[in-house]
């Protein structure tokens, strides 16, 4: 008898309950899934949303793994009571959503869509946009999500330059690393996308200096994490016209406060953390596969490296 | 000595002159390219823009082919003086531009971008869009441009249904034909894209009945030809809320008159015929290749079938 505790805010249960039961069935796993288990020591696995009230993992002495429903685990990775193996979510649905959001907003900037869709259209002033092959897009972060976006954008013909903490090799993508690589990317790209995890090393990565190193007139898209950007420095770069526009999906405080200067800024598009969301059906299959692996002694997928932070 | 007449409005010459000379050189062709040739009978090839003043082709008795710089040849296909072989333009640059425009606007509708980019953003009301895999896109026209768009959209996971005059087979695309096929497509697709040529058979294809056959709340994108749509029927379908929105790039009269009801309609986005444009570099290579073929007796590419009209 395997016991799994579903530890996430109320609203997640109806979304995930049936999907998890189905995925466990498909994987041939006999699991009792509950929202509460009387004796913490009886819990074998914790299926966990990082915004849940549970933050003390020490009573779960028999727990073999904590499986995050989120891709971003920065809220719990440094929790000293969490000594069990931790897995983050790498979900096909989340990846697909991120690719769609990033490609949609990159094409929006590339084609100048706002010029036609908003406010006062420009009449018959024909400005034919350049082709993707004449445009460079920079992607900071080449993990599962960033590399999927890079591949799709390269498929349109964009020249894609990627940057990551460790050197990657991706066909058709210029892969850079280190401070020099980042400066090079920022000087080249007309559109820059941030898909890095939140770690101490990425906090305020886009500070005043790095924003100033971007091409004049460039656009910034952040579907990654709010902490990647120094908000005041971004506002200053937009206000002085160095950057043309920013589209932001993630923020240091969410929901973004009503009176935050991003809200009404004419050069900022705010989306309410919708770029990519875990989809219950595909996420449930990932969790079932990881429990199957743990039970048969195979290495689990997407184990978090505590020293790296993701 | 091969003589080619460049017969297009004034503004096209500086764009095309150098590109054509370069392409002829690369193809090893010795061609004298001129904007005027004293004796029409001396002209071997006419490189032609369908909006040029030349409409009487009968003096060009030695002309081996007329090569259109445009993909759409409806203005000249029925010209009784044009008895020479006619080739339309199938340009890699034009294809790339069409794929970028169509994908950009399909993703704009799919992700609901206008909700965030225009006017009054909705605050933190989180409506996560469905994934592409949960959405059907219909494409009318599966020629070089339509099939390229279909392939790219299918790559995102969209369920793509295509319709064409003759039955096509494209991997991963549901290919339909005939009136029944069109009705089926219109009933299924949440986003419909028109990429058909202008022929007597496609005139007013999207009439009141076909617009009524579309899914309630669907969106229509027309980067094809203005004549494909019955304008008044489209306005009526938008006004009664049956269709949610239309993005139109081509019109019966261009530039679209200032006072046309499409201009200020809250459910219409007008773009000034910028979806796809022939790019001089790649188009010049197509023309050079076709002259090379004609000179060596090989069949020319993209010959227009006068009975089909394209």
HADDOCK unambig.tbl for C-alpha pairs under 7 A between the chains (distance, minus, plus):
assign (segid A and resid 97 and name CA) (segid B and resid 131 and name CA) 6.09 0.50 0.50
assign (segid A and resid 104 and name CA) (segid B and resid 104 and name CA) 6.06 0.50 0.50
assign (segid A and resid 104 and name CA) (segid B and resid 107 and name CA) 5.25 0.50 0.50
assign (segid A and resid 104 and name CA) (segid B and resid 108 and name CA) 6.30 0.50 0.50
assign (segid A and resid 107 and name CA) (segid B and resid 104 and name CA) 5.24 0.50 0.50
assign (segid A and resid 108 and name CA) (segid B and resid 104 and name CA) 6.28 0.50 0.50
assign (segid A and resid 114 and name CA) (segid B and resid 117 and name CA) 6.93 0.50 0.50
assign (segid A and resid 116 and name CA) (segid B and resid 269 and name CA) 6.46 0.50 0.50
assign (segid A and resid 116 and name CA) (segid B and resid 270 and name CA) 6.72 0.50 0.50
assign (segid A and resid 116 and name CA) (segid B and resid 271 and name CA) 6.39 0.50 0.50
assign (segid A and resid 117 and name CA) (segid B and resid 114 and name CA) 6.94 0.50 0.50
assign (segid A and resid 117 and name CA) (segid B and resid 269 and name CA) 5.86 0.50 0.50
assign (segid A and resid 118 and name CA) (segid B and resid 118 and name CA) 5.02 0.50 0.50
assign (segid A and resid 119 and name CA) (segid B and resid 118 and name CA) 7.00 0.50 0.50
assign (segid A and resid 119 and name CA) (segid B and resid 119 and name CA) 6.97 0.50 0.50
assign (segid A and resid 124 and name CA) (segid B and resid 255 and name CA) 6.13 0.50 0.50
assign (segid A and resid 124 and name CA) (segid B and resid 272 and name CA) 5.23 0.50 0.50
assign (segid A and resid 126 and name CA) (segid B and resid 272 and name CA) 5.74 0.50 0.50
assign (segid A and resid 126 and name CA) (segid B and resid 274 and name CA) 6.75 0.50 0.50
assign (segid A and resid 128 and name CA) (segid B and resid 274 and name CA) 5.29 0.50 0.50
assign (segid A and resid 131 and name CA) (segid B and resid 97 and name CA) 6.10 0.50 0.50
assign (segid A and resid 255 and name CA) (segid B and resid 124 and name CA) 6.12 0.50 0.50
assign (segid A and resid 269 and name CA) (segid B and resid 116 and name CA) 6.45 0.50 0.50
assign (segid A and resid 269 and name CA) (segid B and resid 117 and name CA) 5.87 0.50 0.50
assign (segid A and resid 270 and name CA) (segid B and resid 116 and name CA) 6.71 0.50 0.50
assign (segid A and resid 271 and name CA) (segid B and resid 116 and name CA) 6.39 0.50 0.50
assign (segid A and resid 272 and name CA) (segid B and resid 124 and name CA) 5.24 0.50 0.50
assign (segid A and resid 272 and name CA) (segid B and resid 126 and name CA) 5.73 0.50 0.50
assign (segid A and resid 274 and name CA) (segid B and resid 126 and name CA) 6.75 0.50 0.50
assign (segid A and resid 274 and name CA) (segid B and resid 128 and name CA) 5.29 0.50 0.50
